[in-house]
Amino acid sequence: MVKKPTAREYDLIKERDRLEALYQYNILDTESEEAFDNLVELASYICGTPIALITLIDKDRQWVKAKKGTDISETPREISFCDYAIDGEEIMVVEDTAADDRFRENPMVVSGPNIRFYAGSPLITSEGYRLGTLCVLDNKPVKISETQKKCLETLADEVMVQMEVRRQQAQLQKLNYKLLAMLESQLAEKDKVLQLFTRFVPDEIVAKHLQANQDGISDAELKHLTVLFCDIRGYTAIVDSLPPKVAVSILSSYYTVMSEVVNTYSGMVNQYVGDEIFATFGAPFSFEPFEANAVFCALNMLEKLKPLNELCKQFTDKEIKIGIGIHSGEVITGTMGYRNKIEYSITGDTVNTGKRIESLTTQKPNSILISGEVYSKVKDLVEVRPWEPIDVKGKAEPISIFEVTARTTEQIS
């Protein structure tokens, strides 16, 4: 019989795994970065406190990534308020530290910087590890509203988005050339790229099939998802005169760069069809807001075209251009196939409409088109150019189409 770990041993294992997750971000002891500095500024403004911090809890210390209203760069973990906050399920609010048994004798309360109020929202990874907090502090007791608490939690989620973006960009910079060389040496394995991205299959689907006692299981269900289609415009013309290996290398580079962007915004690459990527955003594999994540993902895809084209200059002097269509609505999800070949499938009118919206970019490359359903969720986040309502096959009435041109000024700042 395998001996179960004691509560103490379990806590040590849990802390070891949490620290491993933290170190994967390679963010400790790095220089200040504007994206994080902007978030503490916003947290301070919303909560009306003079001090705001983004903290990360290391083995024996609390390290500060971004700060407002203080010069503190790190403190011993044993006196850290945030060490308590990461143990909780939700935001931790201490309206008066001098009246709290945990903190009334804390050196940071009884002497400089004389902290009397603390509110911290945990920074939680997609795996559930709590790495630190986005917190606000004051030198006097404070009571914040439920709205302010919700805003602080939302900003903490955005801190994690920025950390993921930072990690993915660093990984991409290191791995692009190495990955391309590896793919060129293994071109005979025609589905190598697909295998590299099997991690995008939802964990719950994998778990169901691992536990099943039969070849197939009935897991079809109706879900509300946001679908994104990204297609290379004129791919055939680009590769028509190139050797097959070079054509595959270009396609592999495109898959790699764009799929990393999808992953950054918690989307799932559902399918590769020729030079097209079909991605989805929604529960349970993504974090909210799904429509905004999809649109921001699309904008980032356009930004990645410049480095992608630089990478592909070694193969062709023709510029890669893309078209993106985004729609949101009810879909049918489930695994399809039999025995040796199954795949996670997403079907329905929403998927068909999303694809048809993407096809409208044929005459306008490097554009992003969204449906009215998506626009209603992101209208305050992006600038758009409305199109005339368009007749789409399978729809009784013309549908509203909007061309996304940029994030709003508020989003950029």
ROKE-740673 format. One record per residue (C-alpha): x, y, z; residue number from 0. Coordinates in pm, 1 decimal. Example, Ala and Ser with C-alpha at 12.3 -4.5 7.8 and 13.67 -1.06 7.14 Angstrom:
2
node east 1230.0 | north -450.0 | up 780.0 | num 0 $
node east 1367.0 | north -106.0 | up 714.0 | num 1 $
This chain:
413
node east 0.0 | north 0.0 | up 0.0 | num 0 $
node east 130.2 | north 342.5 | up -96.4 | num 1 $
node east 162.4 | north 565.5 | up 206.9 | num 2 $
node east -37.8 | north 885.5 | up 176.1 | num 3 $
node east 155.0 | north 1206.8 | up 244.5 | num 4 $
node east 89.2 | north 1382.2 | up 572.5 | num 5 $
node east -71.4 | north 1726.2 | up 576.9 | num 6 $
node east 273.3 | north 1878.2 | up 630.1 | num 7 $
node east 422.8 | north 1680.9 | up 340.8 | num 8 $
node east 130.6 | north 1779.2 | up 118.6 | num 9 $
node east 182.6 | north 2147.0 | up 201.2 | num 10 $
node east 552.8 | north 2117.6 | up 115.6 | num 11 $
node east 473.8 | north 1952.8 | up -217.9 | num 12 $
node east 213.4 | north 2218.6 | up -293.3 | num 13 $
node east 459.5 | north 2499.3 | up -214.5 | num 14 $
node east 731.9 | north 2333.4 | up -423.0 | num 15 $
node east 498.0 | north 2317.0 | up -722.6 | num 16 $
node east 390.1 | north 2678.7 | up -669.2 | num 17 $
node east 751.2 | north 2799.2 | up -669.1 | num 18 $
node east 827.6 | north 2597.2 | up -982.5 | num 19 $
node east 533.3 | north 2767.0 | up -1153.8 | num 20 $
node east 659.0 | north 3108.9 | up -1042.9 | num 21 $
node east 1013.7 | north 3046.2 | up -1167.7 | num 22 $
node east 883.2 | north 2947.6 | up -1511.5 | num 23 $
node east 792.9 | north 3311.4 | up -1571.9 | num 24 $
node east 1155.9 | north 3428.5 | up -1526.9 | num 25 $
node east 1024.5 | north 3754.7 | up -1388.4 | num 26 $
node east 1188.7 | north 3782.5 | up -1045.4 | num 27 $
node east 1448.1 | north 4062.1 | up -1014.1 | num 28 $
node east 1367.0 | north 4202.3 | up -1359.0 | num 29 $
node east 1346.2 | north 4571.2 | up -1446.5 | num 30 $
node east 1022.4 | north 4768.3 | up -1428.3 | num 31 $
node east 790.0 | north 4735.1 | up -1728.1 | num 32 $
node east 529.3 | north 4983.0 | up -1845.3 | num 33 $
node east 244.7 | north 4731.2 | up -1872.0 | num 34 $
node east 274.3 | north 4639.7 | up -1502.9 | num 35 $
node east 340.1 | north 4998.8 | up -1389.5 | num 36 $
node east 18.2 | north 5108.1 | up -1562.0 | num 37 $
node east -181.0 | north 4843.7 | up -1375.4 | num 38 $
node east -65.7 | north 4956.2 | up -1028.7 | num 39 $
node east -141.6 | north 5316.7 | up -1126.1 | num 40 $
node east -492.8 | north 5211.8 | up -1223.1 | num 41 $
node east -544.1 | north 5002.7 | up -907.5 | num 42 $
node east -435.0 | north 5296.7 | up -690.3 | num 43 $
node east -671.2 | north 5532.4 | up -872.5 | num 44 $
node east -972.7 | north 5301.1 | up -859.9 | num 45 $
node east -933.8 | north 5215.6 | up -489.9 | num 46 $
node east -828.6 | north 5567.2 | up -386.6 | num 47 $
node east -515.5 | north 5450.7 | up -205.4 | num 48 $
node east -170.0 | north 5610.9 | up -216.9 | num 49 $
node east 10.6 | north 5277.3 | up -247.1 | num 50 $
node east -34.3 | north 4991.4 | up -493.0 | num 51 $
node east 193.8 | north 4694.4 | up -560.9 | num 52 $
node east 232.5 | north 4388.7 | up -780.2 | num 53 $
node east 406.7 | north 4136.4 | up -556.5 | num 54 $
node east 543.8 | north 3787.8 | up -614.8 | num 55 $
node east 602.0 | north 3550.9 | up -324.5 | num 56 $
node east 942.0 | north 3378.9 | up -349.8 | num 57 $
node east 1068.8 | north 3111.4 | up -112.0 | num 58 $
node east 1180.6 | north 3349.2 | up 163.4 | num 59 $
node east 1084.1 | north 3692.3 | up 37.2 | num 60 $
node east 814.1 | north 3906.1 | up -116.6 | num 61 $
node east 947.5 | north 4075.7 | up -431.2 | num 62 $
node east 781.9 | north 4379.5 | up -588.2 | num 63 $
node east 747.3 | north 4386.1 | up -969.0 | num 64 $
node east 561.0 | north 4717.5 | up -990.6 | num 65 $
node east 484.9 | north 4984.3 | up -732.6 | num 66 $
node east 323.5 | north 5321.2 | up -672.8 | num 67 $
node east 366.4 | north 5539.5 | up -366.6 | num 68 $
node east 655.7 | north 5347.7 | up -207.4 | num 69 $
node east 1021.6 | north 5261.8 | up -260.8 | num 70 $
node east 988.0 | north 4909.0 | up -123.2 | num 71 $
node east 1141.5 | north 4654.2 | up -361.7 | num 72 $
node east 1117.9 | north 4345.2 | up -140.3 | num 73 $
node east 1044.3 | north 4236.5 | up 215.5 | num 74 $
node east 1095.2 | north 3917.3 | up 416.3 | num 75 $
node east 813.4 | north 3677.1 | up 342.6 | num 76 $
node east 744.4 | north 3628.9 | up 713.0 | num 77 $
node east 611.7 | north 3985.9 | up 747.4 | num 78 $
node east 432.4 | north 3995.9 | up 413.6 | num 79 $
node east 59.1 | north 4065.5 | up 402.7 | num 80 $
node east 47.0 | north 3903.5 | up 59.2 | num 81 $
node east 165.2 | north 3569.8 | up 198.9 | num 82 $
node east -172.5 | north 3551.8 | up 372.2 | num 83 $
node east -359.0 | north 3674.3 | up 65.9 | num 84 $
node east -232.4 | north 3394.9 | up -161.8 | num 85 $
node east -373.8 | north 3133.7 | up 76.4 | num 86 $
node east -728.7 | north 3256.5 | up 23.5 | num 87 $
node east -974.4 | north 3178.2 | up -253.6 | num 88 $
node east -1074.1 | north 3541.1 | up -309.2 | num 89 $
node east -950.9 | north 3893.7 | up -252.4 | num 90 $
node east -827.7 | north 3958.9 | up 103.4 | num 91 $
node east -931.8 | north 4288.7 | up 260.4 | num 92 $
node east -804.6 | north 4413.3 | up 597.8 | num 93 $
node east -984.1 | north 4740.1 | up 671.9 | num 94 $
node east -774.4 | north 4816.2 | up 981.5 | num 95 $
node east -452.8 | north 4619.9 | up 1033.0 | num 96 $
node east -417.5 | north 4749.6 | up 1388.8 | num 97 $
node east -743.0 | north 4573.1 | up 1477.2 | num 98 $
node east -643.0 | north 4242.7 | up 1312.7 | num 99 $
node east -470.2 | north 3980.6 | up 1529.3 | num 100 $
node east -257.7 | north 3868.6 | up 1232.5 | num 101 $
node east -107.1 | north 4209.4 | up 1165.2 | num 102 $
node east -136.1 | north 4442.8 | up 1466.2 | num 103 $
node east 224.6 | north 4366.0 | up 1572.5 | num 104 $
node east 364.5 | north 4345.5 | up 1219.4 | num 105 $
node east 672.8 | north 4572.2 | up 1177.7 | num 106 $
node east 511.5 | north 4727.7 | up 870.0 | num 107 $
node east 214.1 | north 4831.0 | up 1085.9 | num 108 $
node east 380.8 | north 4949.7 | up 1407.6 | num 109 $
node east 658.3 | north 5137.3 | up 1222.5 | num 110 $
node east 737.4 | north 5257.1 | up 870.2 | num 111 $
node east 561.0 | north 5243.0 | up 633.6 | num 112 $
node east 275.7 | north 5227.3 | up 894.4 | num 113 $
node east 31.3 | north 5024.3 | up 685.4 | num 114 $
node east -322.7 | north 5043.7 | up 828.3 | num 115 $
node east -521.4 | north 4917.9 | up 528.2 | num 116 $
node east -456.7 | north 4629.1 | up 289.0 | num 117 $
node east -650.1 | north 4468.8 | up 2.8 | num 118 $
node east -488.3 | north 4208.1 | up -218.6 | num 119 $
node east -621.7 | north 3998.5 | up -506.0 | num 120 $
node east -420.7 | north 3679.9 | up -578.6 | num 121 $
node east -237.3 | north 3636.2 | up -908.2 | num 122 $
node east -356.4 | north 3292.4 | up -1014.8 | num 123 $
node east -217.9 | north 3086.0 | up -1303.7 | num 124 $
node east -440.3 | north 2877.1 | up -1528.3 | num 125 $
node east -323.6 | north 2574.7 | up -1326.0 | num 126 $
node east -442.7 | north 2738.1 | up -1003.0 | num 127 $
node east -104.9 | north 2835.5 | up -856.7 | num 128 $
node east -108.4 | north 3159.6 | up -656.3 | num 129 $
node east 211.7 | north 3346.6 | up -735.3 | num 130 $
node east 154.7 | north 3678.3 | up -560.6 | num 131 $
node east -94.9 | north 3964.0 | up -553.2 | num 132 $
node east -206.9 | north 4292.6 | up -694.0 | num 133 $
node east -259.7 | north 4489.5 | up -373.8 | num 134 $
node east -347.3 | north 4838.9 | up -254.5 | num 135 $
node east -243.0 | north 4988.6 | up 80.3 | num 136 $
node east -304.1 | north 5299.6 | up 286.6 | num 137 $
node east -170.5 | north 5461.5 | up 604.0 | num 138 $
node east -520.5 | north 5489.7 | up 746.6 | num 139 $
node east -812.5 | north 5247.3 | up 784.0 | num 140 $
node east -1019.6 | north 5225.8 | up 465.0 | num 141 $
node east -1341.5 | north 5057.8 | up 354.8 | num 142 $
node east -1364.3 | north 4987.0 | up -19.0 | num 143 $
node east -1681.6 | north 4906.5 | up -211.4 | num 144 $
node east -1778.0 | north 4579.2 | up -375.6 | num 145 $
node east -1727.0 | north 4746.9 | up -712.7 | num 146 $
node east -1371.7 | north 4843.8 | up -618.1 | num 147 $
node east -1303.7 | north 4486.1 | up -503.8 | num 148 $
node east -1432.3 | north 4351.0 | up -835.1 | num 149 $
node east -1213.7 | north 4598.0 | up -1025.0 | num 150 $
node east -910.7 | north 4489.8 | up -824.2 | num 151 $
node east -980.5 | north 4124.7 | up -908.7 | num 152 $
node east -1019.4 | north 4212.7 | up -1277.1 | num 153 $
node east -689.5 | north 4401.4 | up -1275.4 | num 154 $
node east -520.9 | north 4102.3 | up -1108.2 | num 155 $
node east -644.5 | north 3886.5 | up -1396.6 | num 156 $
node east -490.5 | north 4138.9 | up -1637.2 | num 157 $
node east -157.8 | north 4115.2 | up -1448.8 | num 158 $
node east -159.8 | north 3741.2 | up -1520.6 | num 159 $
node east -243.0 | north 3809.0 | up -1886.5 | num 160 $
node east 61.0 | north 4037.2 | up -1908.6 | num 161 $
node east 279.0 | north 3777.6 | up -1735.5 | num 162 $
node east 162.2 | north 3513.2 | up -1982.6 | num 163 $
node east 225.2 | north 3749.1 | up -2275.0 | num 164 $
node east 571.5 | north 3822.6 | up -2139.8 | num 165 $
node east 652.5 | north 3452.8 | up -2096.2 | num 166 $
node east 517.8 | north 3355.2 | up -2437.3 | num 167 $
node east 707.1 | north 3632.6 | up -2612.4 | num 168 $
node east 1031.5 | north 3532.8 | up -2442.1 | num 169 $
node east 978.2 | north 3169.1 | up -2531.7 | num 170 $
node east 892.0 | north 3261.4 | up -2888.8 | num 171 $
node east 1207.9 | north 3469.2 | up -2930.6 | num 172 $
node east 1421.6 | north 3180.4 | up -2806.0 | num 173 $
node east 1244.7 | north 2899.6 | up -2985.5 | num 174 $
node east 1149.7 | north 3033.1 | up -3328.0 | num 175 $
node east 1475.5 | north 2956.0 | up -3508.3 | num 176 $
node east 1531.7 | north 2636.0 | up -3312.4 | num 177 $
node east 1176.7 | north 2516.8 | up -3384.9 | num 178 $
node east 1206.2 | north 2598.9 | up -3754.7 | num 179 $
node east 1532.8 | north 2404.6 | up -3784.8 | num 180 $
node east 1377.7 | north 2107.9 | up -3606.0 | num 181 $
node east 1072.5 | north 2109.5 | up -3833.0 | num 182 $
node east 1289.7 | north 2123.2 | up -4146.7 | num 183 $
node east 1479.9 | north 1815.6 | up -4032.0 | num 184 $
node east 1155.6 | north 1622.7 | up -3971.1 | num 185 $
node east 935.3 | north 1730.3 | up -4261.5 | num 186 $
node east 857.1 | north 1365.0 | up -4341.2 | num 187 $
node east 647.0 | north 1361.6 | up -4023.3 | num 188 $
node east 363.9 | north 1549.8 | up -4187.9 | num 189 $
node east 161.5 | north 1612.0 | up -3871.6 | num 190 $
node east 447.5 | north 1716.5 | up -3644.6 | num 191 $
node east 317.5 | north 2069.6 | up -3602.6 | num 192 $
node east -26.7 | north 1943.0 | up -3504.8 | num 193 $
node east 123.8 | north 1718.3 | up -3239.1 | num 194 $
node east 312.2 | north 2011.6 | up -3088.2 | num 195 $
node east -20.4 | north 2180.7 | up -3016.6 | num 196 $
node east -226.1 | north 1893.3 | up -2878.3 | num 197 $
node east -212.5 | north 2077.7 | up -2546.7 | num 198 $
node east -491.9 | north 2301.1 | up -2679.0 | num 199 $
node east -741.1 | north 2014.8 | up -2638.9 | num 200 $
node east -946.1 | north 2087.2 | up -2324.5 | num 201 $
node east -834.1 | north 1890.1 | up -2019.2 | num 202 $
node east -1189.8 | north 1778.8 | up -1944.0 | num 203 $
node east -1216.3 | north 1609.0 | up -2285.8 | num 204 $
node east -885.4 | north 1427.2 | up -2240.6 | num 205 $
node east -987.3 | north 1316.3 | up -1890.2 | num 206 $
node east -1321.2 | north 1179.6 | up -2012.8 | num 207 $
node east -1153.0 | north 962.1 | up -2274.8 | num 208 $
node east -882.9 | north 838.9 | up -2038.0 | num 209 $
node east -1148.5 | north 725.5 | up -1792.8 | num 210 $
node east -1376.4 | north 573.7 | up -2055.7 | num 211 $
node east -1408.0 | north 193.9 | up -2080.1 | num 212 $
node east -1495.1 | north 202.2 | up -2449.3 | num 213 $
node east -1352.4 | north 338.8 | up -2772.0 | num 214 $
node east -1596.6 | north 625.3 | up -2794.5 | num 215 $
node east -1798.5 | north 828.4 | up -2545.9 | num 216 $
node east -2098.7 | north 1050.5 | up -2591.2 | num 217 $
node east -1979.8 | north 1397.4 | up -2488.6 | num 218 $
node east -2171.9 | north 1620.5 | up -2727.7 | num 219 $
node east -2301.7 | north 1940.3 | up -2568.9 | num 220 $
node east -2421.5 | north 2289.7 | up -2652.8 | num 221 $
node east -2186.7 | north 2573.9 | up -2558.8 | num 222 $
node east -2156.0 | north 2946.1 | up -2613.3 | num 223 $
node east -1818.7 | north 3013.2 | up -2777.5 | num 224 $
node east -1640.0 | north 3283.9 | up -2969.5 | num 225 $
node east -1489.5 | north 3148.6 | up -3292.4 | num 226 $
node east -1193.4 | north 3297.5 | up -3481.4 | num 227 $
node east -1081.2 | north 3206.7 | up -3832.8 | num 228 $
node east -741.0 | north 3324.1 | up -3957.9 | num 229 $
node east -646.2 | north 3252.3 | up -4320.2 | num 230 $
node east -340.8 | north 3339.5 | up -4530.6 | num 231 $
node east -444.9 | north 3548.5 | up -4827.9 | num 232 $
node east -298.7 | north 3416.0 | up -5154.1 | num 233 $
node east -98.5 | north 3134.2 | up -4995.2 | num 234 $
node east -99.8 | north 2932.0 | up -5318.9 | num 235 $
node east 47.6 | north 3224.1 | up -5511.9 | num 236 $
node east 320.5 | north 3262.6 | up -5248.4 | num 237 $
node east 437.3 | north 2900.2 | up -5255.1 | num 238 $
node east 340.0 | north 2800.7 | up -5611.9 | num 239 $
node east 696.9 | north 2818.3 | up -5743.6 | num 240 $
node east 869.2 | north 2701.8 | up -5423.2 | num 241 $
node east 991.5 | north 2349.7 | up -5338.4 | num 242 $
node east 749.1 | north 2151.9 | up -5119.8 | num 243 $
node east 985.4 | north 2157.2 | up -4820.4 | num 244 $
node east 1006.8 | north 2536.0 | up -4831.1 | num 245 $
node east 627.7 | north 2567.3 | up -4863.7 | num 246 $
node east 582.7 | north 2349.9 | up -4554.5 | num 247 $
node east 844.4 | north 2552.0 | up -4365.4 | num 248 $
node east 654.5 | north 2874.0 | up -4433.5 | num 249 $
node east 327.5 | north 2715.8 | up -4321.7 | num 250 $
node east 493.7 | north 2574.6 | up -4010.6 | num 251 $
node east 631.3 | north 2917.5 | up -3917.8 | num 252 $
node east 284.0 | north 3066.8 | up -3961.1 | num 253 $
node east 125.4 | north 2795.7 | up -3744.6 | num 254 $
node east 388.1 | north 2843.2 | up -3473.8 | num 255 $
node east 366.4 | north 3221.9 | up -3448.2 | num 256 $
node east -12.3 | north 3252.0 | up -3469.0 | num 257 $
node east -85.3 | north 2954.5 | up -3242.5 | num 258 $
node east 138.6 | north 3103.3 | up -2972.8 | num 259 $
node east -70.3 | north 3421.2 | up -2993.9 | num 260 $
node east -391.8 | north 3219.1 | up -2956.0 | num 261 $
node east -244.1 | north 3044.6 | up -2652.7 | num 262 $
node east -140.3 | north 3378.2 | up -2501.0 | num 263 $
node east -503.1 | north 3493.1 | up -2500.4 | num 264 $
node east -623.5 | north 3157.3 | up -2357.3 | num 265 $
node east -780.2 | north 3046.0 | up -2682.8 | num 266 $
node east -776.4 | north 2690.9 | up -2818.1 | num 267 $
node east -659.7 | north 2601.5 | up -3168.7 | num 268 $
node east -936.7 | north 2366.3 | up -3271.1 | num 269 $
node east -822.0 | north 2284.5 | up -3623.1 | num 270 $
node east -565.9 | north 2352.7 | up -3894.7 | num 271 $
node east -711.0 | north 2334.6 | up -4246.2 | num 272 $
node east -454.8 | north 2408.7 | up -4515.6 | num 273 $
node east -334.5 | north 2761.3 | up -4439.9 | num 274 $
node east -628.7 | north 2836.5 | up -4210.5 | num 275 $
node east -637.1 | north 2834.9 | up -3829.1 | num 276 $
node east -969.9 | north 2777.0 | up -3654.4 | num 277 $
node east -956.0 | north 2886.8 | up -3287.9 | num 278 $
node east -1217.2 | north 2913.6 | up -3014.1 | num 279 $
node east -1249.3 | north 3112.5 | up -2693.5 | num 280 $
node east -1483.1 | north 3003.7 | up -2413.2 | num 281 $
node east -1537.5 | north 2790.0 | up -2104.6 | num 282 $
node east -1382.1 | north 2574.0 | up -1975.6 | num 283 $
node east -1044.8 | north 2633.9 | up -2141.7 | num 284 $
node east -1040.9 | north 3016.2 | up -2154.9 | num 285 $
node east -1076.5 | north 3299.1 | up -1910.0 | num 286 $
node east -1328.7 | north 3579.6 | up -1957.6 | num 287 $
node east -1404.1 | north 3806.5 | up -2137.7 | num 288 $
node east -1404.7 | north 3564.1 | up -2432.2 | num 289 $
node east -1503.6 | north 3809.1 | up -2707.5 | num 290 $
node east -1244.5 | north 4065.1 | up -2597.2 | num 291 $
node east -973.3 | north 3800.5 | up -2579.5 | num 292 $
node east -1053.5 | north 3689.0 | up -2934.7 | num 293 $
node east -1043.4 | north 4044.3 | up -3073.8 | num 294 $
node east -721.8 | north 4132.8 | up -2888.6 | num 295 $
node east -575.9 | north 3803.9 | up -3014.2 | num 296 $
node east -662.0 | north 3905.8 | up -3371.1 | num 297 $
node east -495.9 | north 4246.5 | up -3328.0 | num 298 $
node east -185.0 | north 4076.1 | up -3190.9 | num 299 $
node east -186.3 | north 3836.9 | up -3489.7 | num 300 $
node east -164.4 | north 4135.9 | up -3722.9 | num 301 $
node east 124.7 | north 4273.7 | up -3515.0 | num 302 $
node east 306.4 | north 3941.0 | up -3550.3 | num 303 $
node east 300.3 | north 3960.1 | up -3930.1 | num 304 $
node east 608.5 | north 4183.4 | up -3939.1 | num 305 $
node east 840.5 | north 3942.7 | up -3749.0 | num 306 $
node east 681.0 | north 3647.9 | up -3932.5 | num 307 $
node east 759.1 | north 3802.0 | up -4270.0 | num 308 $
node east 1112.0 | north 3879.7 | up -4155.6 | num 309 $
node east 1148.9 | north 3512.9 | up -4059.4 | num 310 $
node east 1021.2 | north 3396.2 | up -4398.1 | num 311 $
node east 1240.2 | north 3627.8 | up -4607.0 | num 312 $
node east 1487.9 | north 3341.3 | up -4626.8 | num 313 $
node east 1226.4 | north 3150.6 | up -4829.5 | num 314 $
node east 1035.9 | north 3412.0 | up -5032.3 | num 315 $
node east 1020.7 | north 3782.7 | up -5107.1 | num 316 $
node east 640.2 | north 3773.0 | up -5115.6 | num 317 $
node east 463.5 | north 3918.3 | up -4812.9 | num 318 $
node east 233.6 | north 3700.6 | up -4602.1 | num 319 $
node east -104.8 | north 3864.8 | up -4545.1 | num 320 $
node east -397.7 | north 3732.9 | up -4347.4 | num 321 $
node east -771.1 | north 3780.4 | up -4303.0 | num 322 $
node east -952.0 | north 3724.0 | up -3973.0 | num 323 $
node east -1322.4 | north 3672.0 | up -3899.4 | num 324 $
node east -1476.2 | north 3650.8 | up -3549.6 | num 325 $
node east -1827.4 | north 3552.1 | up -3443.5 | num 326 $
node east -1992.6 | north 3443.5 | up -3117.1 | num 327 $
node east -2285.8 | north 3217.8 | up -3037.7 | num 328 $
node east -2409.3 | north 2866.1 | up -2962.5 | num 329 $
node east -2210.5 | north 2570.7 | up -3100.5 | num 330 $
node east -2217.4 | north 2193.5 | up -3068.7 | num 331 $
node east -1898.6 | north 2045.7 | up -2923.7 | num 332 $
node east -1782.7 | north 1687.2 | up -2885.0 | num 333 $
node east -1532.4 | north 1426.0 | up -2994.5 | num 334 $
node east -1588.4 | north 1259.9 | up -3330.3 | num 335 $
node east -1425.0 | north 960.5 | up -3497.2 | num 336 $
node east -1359.8 | north 600.9 | up -3405.0 | num 337 $
node east -1081.4 | north 397.7 | up -3243.1 | num 338 $
node east -746.1 | north 513.7 | up -3380.0 | num 339 $
node east -860.6 | north 854.0 | up -3502.1 | num 340 $
node east -1070.7 | north 1098.1 | up -3303.7 | num 341 $
node east -1074.6 | north 1474.6 | up -3280.3 | num 342 $
node east -1248.0 | north 1739.6 | up -3074.0 | num 343 $
node east -1503.4 | north 1893.7 | up -3308.3 | num 344 $
node east -1693.7 | north 2222.9 | up -3290.1 | num 345 $
node east -1979.5 | north 2263.4 | up -3534.6 | num 346 $
node east -2295.9 | north 2462.9 | up -3594.1 | num 347 $
node east -2428.9 | north 2778.7 | up -3752.5 | num 348 $
node east -2199.2 | north 2999.2 | up -3543.4 | num 349 $
node east -1894.6 | north 2824.0 | up -3690.9 | num 350 $
node east -2028.5 | north 2851.8 | up -4045.5 | num 351 $
node east -2105.9 | north 3221.6 | up -3999.8 | num 352 $
node east -1761.5 | north 3290.1 | up -3852.7 | num 353 $
node east -1597.7 | north 3127.5 | up -4154.2 | num 354 $
node east -1812.9 | north 3326.1 | up -4395.7 | num 355 $
node east -1724.3 | north 3650.2 | up -4217.2 | num 356 $
node east -1355.4 | north 3563.0 | up -4253.8 | num 357 $
node east -1405.0 | north 3496.9 | up -4625.6 | num 358 $
node east -1519.0 | north 3858.9 | up -4666.6 | num 359 $
node east -1156.4 | north 3967.4 | up -4608.7 | num 360 $
node east -1051.8 | north 3816.2 | up -4942.2 | num 361 $
node east -1050.2 | north 4155.6 | up -5110.5 | num 362 $
node east -914.1 | north 4334.7 | up -4802.6 | num 363 $
node east -610.7 | north 4149.7 | up -4660.8 | num 364 $
node east -474.3 | north 4219.1 | up -4312.8 | num 365 $
node east -818.3 | north 4310.3 | up -4183.8 | num 366 $
node east -1027.5 | north 4190.7 | up -3889.3 | num 367 $
node east -1403.7 | north 4156.5 | up -3930.7 | num 368 $
node east -1638.5 | north 4088.9 | up -3639.5 | num 369 $
node east -2010.4 | north 4021.8 | up -3618.3 | num 370 $
node east -2261.6 | north 4241.3 | up -3439.2 | num 371 $
node east -2273.5 | north 3985.5 | up -3155.8 | num 372 $
node east -1902.4 | north 4030.3 | up -3093.1 | num 373 $
node east -1912.8 | north 4407.8 | up -3139.6 | num 374 $
node east -2177.1 | north 4443.1 | up -2866.5 | num 375 $
node east -1925.7 | north 4296.0 | up -2618.5 | num 376 $
node east -1617.4 | north 4494.1 | up -2726.5 | num 377 $
node east -1756.6 | north 4826.5 | up -2850.8 | num 378 $
node east -1588.7 | north 5017.4 | up -2565.4 | num 379 $
node east -1255.6 | north 4841.1 | up -2614.6 | num 380 $
node east -1180.4 | north 4882.7 | up -2984.4 | num 381 $
node east -1220.4 | north 5126.6 | up -3268.9 | num 382 $
node east -1421.1 | north 4996.0 | up -3564.1 | num 383 $
node east -1537.8 | north 5088.0 | up -3912.1 | num 384 $
node east -1896.8 | north 4969.8 | up -3972.2 | num 385 $
node east -1971.3 | north 4790.7 | up -4298.9 | num 386 $
node east -2301.2 | north 4786.6 | up -4475.5 | num 387 $
node east -2509.5 | north 4484.0 | up -4364.0 | num 388 $
node east -2411.4 | north 4185.8 | up -4577.6 | num 389 $
node east -2610.3 | north 3891.3 | up -4705.4 | num 390 $
node east -2452.1 | north 3568.3 | up -4586.0 | num 391 $
node east -2538.4 | north 3221.9 | up -4713.9 | num 392 $
node east -2766.8 | north 3044.0 | up -4471.5 | num 393 $
node east -2895.9 | north 3365.4 | up -4309.6 | num 394 $
node east -3244.0 | north 3496.8 | up -4379.4 | num 395 $
node east -3146.5 | north 3855.2 | up -4298.6 | num 396 $
node east -2827.0 | north 4053.9 | up -4371.7 | num 397 $
node east -2582.0 | north 4052.5 | up -4082.3 | num 398 $
node east -2398.0 | north 4346.1 | up -3929.1 | num 399 $
node east -2022.9 | north 4352.3 | up -3989.9 | num 400 $
node east -1760.9 | north 4573.3 | up -3823.1 | num 401 $
node east -1397.2 | north 4612.5 | up -3921.2 | num 402 $
node east -1169.2 | north 4642.9 | up -3617.2 | num 403 $
node east -900.8 | north 4905.9 | up -3671.8 | num 404 $
node east -733.9 | north 4942.9 | up -3329.9 | num 405 $
node east -774.0 | north 4929.2 | up -2955.2 | num 406 $
node east -934.4 | north 5238.2 | up -2807.4 | num 407 $
node east -704.0 | north 5508.6 | up -2677.4 | num 408 $
node east -798.7 | north 5413.7 | up -2320.7 | num 409 $
node east -699.8 | north 5051.2 | up -2383.4 | num 410 $
node east -364.2 | north 5148.6 | up -2530.4 | num 411 $
node east -277.9 | north 5382.7 | up -2243.3 | num 412 $
